Amino acid sequence: MRLFRSREVIGIASEALDFALEASAETHPNEYMGLLRGEDATRLGLDRDGYVITDVLIIPGTVSDPYSATVRNDLVPNDFRAVGSIHSHPNGVIRPSDADLDTFGSGKAHIIIGAPYGPNDWKAFDQAGEVRDLPVLDVDLPDPESFFDFTQEDIDAELDK
């Protein structure tokens, strides 16, 4: 079973990007780190195939300082909708380091946010560390509380994907 999906990531929801920018600013001068979760574009009302990044998962036990952030792999959820990673560079440099490239092995989209964490202070990268296009999409996201509103039928449908 693979943790990261193989379908293309076609964009990031503006709300998810806003959250990550704010979290990066609040964590400064330390690095911020999280994982990206996607939702099928058709479930968000888009007539496109692929995933839209809708959530930033904050992993318990993440340790950060001004030069790095480390996620405890044993606390990363086995998430069927994981599509990549996100982290900040408090020094403002928006390109992957060698250590970053080591973490880009899984997932289709990896985002680096640089200080001062404004709307244009980020870039997306592919697994090889090459800049990739990742449009910011204005989509209506489900109410976060609806996450807890599911049935056994919903679970079975998700497992059959």
C-alpha distance (Angstrom), angle and dihedral (degrees) to the residues before:
residue distance angle dihedral
M1 . . .
R2 3.81 . .
L3 3.78 122.1 .
F4 3.81 96.8 -153.5
R5 3.80 122.8 56.6
S6 3.79 120.6 -122.1
R7 3.83 98.5 -144.6
E8 3.78 117.6 103.1
V9 3.80 122.9 -88.5
I10 3.81 105.1 -131.8
G11 3.81 101.1 -176.4
I12 3.78 149.9 -34.3
A13 3.79 125.3 -98.9
S14 3.79 111.0 -115.0
E15 3.82 90.3 -127.4
A16 3.81 91.7 55.7
L17 3.80 92.0 49.5
D18 3.82 91.6 46.9
F19 3.81 89.7 52.2
A20 3.82 92.1 50.7
L21 3.81 93.0 47.5
E22 3.80 91.1 50.4
A23 3.81 93.1 45.3
S24 3.81 90.3 50.0
A25 3.80 91.4 51.6
E26 3.81 91.8 47.8
T27 3.82 91.6 50.0
H28 3.83 93.5 49.3
P29 3.02 129.9 150.5
N30 3.81 84.3 33.6
E31 3.79 124.7 63.3
Y32 3.78 119.0 -97.9
M33 3.80 120.9 -142.9
G34 3.77 136.8 -177.1
L35 3.78 143.9 144.1
L36 3.79 125.3 -105.2
R37 3.78 123.6 -125.4
G38 3.79 123.8 -163.5
E39 3.77 136.6 -154.4
D40 3.79 125.7 -151.2
A41 3.81 106.8 -94.2
T42 3.80 92.8 -133.0
R43 3.82 90.3 58.7
L44 3.81 87.3 58.0
G45 3.80 92.7 53.2
L46 3.80 96.9 -99.8
D47 3.79 120.8 135.0
R48 3.81 93.0 -138.4
D49 3.76 137.4 97.6
G50 3.80 117.9 -118.4
Y51 3.77 141.6 47.5
V52 3.78 131.9 -57.8
I53 3.80 116.2 -152.6
T54 3.78 104.4 -118.5
D55 3.80 105.3 158.9
V56 3.76 141.2 41.4
L57 3.79 111.4 -150.9
I58 3.77 116.1 -149.0
I59 3.78 109.1 -151.6
P60 3.82 117.5 -142.5
G61 3.76 114.2 -120.4
T62 3.82 94.9 30.0
V63 3.80 109.2 155.1
S64 3.79 120.2 -156.1
D65 3.77 141.8 173.1
P66 3.82 132.5 169.3
Y67 3.83 91.7 -75.4
S68 3.79 106.5 38.3
A69 3.77 148.8 5.3
T70 3.78 124.4 -146.5
V71 3.78 126.6 -162.2
R72 3.78 120.1 -155.2
N73 3.79 102.7 -122.3
D74 3.79 91.8 -153.9
L75 3.82 88.9 63.5
V76 3.82 96.9 49.1
P77 3.81 108.3 111.0
N78 3.78 118.6 -122.5
D79 3.79 90.7 -115.9
F80 3.78 119.9 -179.9
R81 3.81 90.6 -157.4
A82 3.83 98.5 51.9
V83 3.81 110.3 130.2
G84 3.82 106.2 166.9
S85 3.78 147.6 -50.0
I86 3.78 140.6 -74.8
H87 3.77 132.5 -160.3
S88 3.77 141.6 155.4
H89 3.77 133.8 -118.3
P90 3.82 107.4 -148.9
N91 3.82 89.4 -164.0
G92 3.83 89.1 65.1
V93 3.82 96.0 -119.5
I94 3.80 107.1 139.1
R95 3.77 102.3 -162.2
P96 3.79 129.9 89.8
S97 3.79 121.4 -95.9
D98 3.80 121.8 -145.3
A99 3.82 88.2 -97.5
D100 3.82 89.5 52.6
L101 3.80 91.4 51.7
D102 3.81 88.9 54.5
T103 3.82 88.9 59.4
F104 3.83 94.5 46.2
G105 3.82 93.3 75.8
S106 3.79 94.8 103.0
G107 3.76 127.1 47.8
K108 3.79 135.3 29.9
A109 3.81 100.8 -107.5
H110 3.78 130.8 44.4
I111 3.78 120.6 178.8
I112 3.79 128.7 -158.9
I113 3.79 118.2 -166.4
G114 3.80 119.2 -162.4
A115 3.78 131.7 -157.3
P116 3.01 131.1 -66.5
Y117 3.85 83.1 41.4
G118 3.80 98.9 -142.2
P119 3.81 124.6 155.5
N120 3.82 91.9 -86.4
D121 3.82 98.1 40.1
W122 3.80 96.9 98.7
K123 3.79 142.6 72.4
A124 3.77 135.2 -167.3
F125 3.79 123.6 -132.1
D126 3.79 136.3 -168.8
Q127 3.81 125.1 -129.0
A128 3.81 91.7 -81.5
G129 3.81 92.4 53.1
E130 3.81 94.9 -106.6
V131 3.80 117.6 141.4
R132 3.78 110.6 -101.5
D133 3.77 133.0 -170.2
L134 3.80 114.0 -103.1
P135 3.80 112.9 170.1
V136 3.79 119.8 -151.1
L137 3.79 106.7 -122.5
D138 3.78 127.4 -157.1
V139 3.80 100.3 -140.9
D140 3.78 132.0 151.8
L141 3.77 108.3 -109.6
P142 3.79 122.4 -151.8
D143 3.78 118.2 -102.0
P144 3.83 106.1 -89.1
E145 3.80 89.6 -132.0
S146 3.82 89.3 63.1
F147 3.82 86.7 71.7
F148 3.80 87.4 80.8
D149 3.81 93.6 48.0
F150 3.81 104.6 88.2
T151 3.78 141.3 122.3
Q152 3.79 134.4 -145.5
E153 3.81 86.9 -100.6
D154 3.83 89.2 58.8
I155 3.82 90.7 50.7
D156 3.81 91.9 49.3
A157 3.83 91.0 49.6
E158 3.80 91.7 50.6
L159 3.82 92.2 49.3
D160 3.83 91.0 51.1
K161 3.84 92.6 59.4
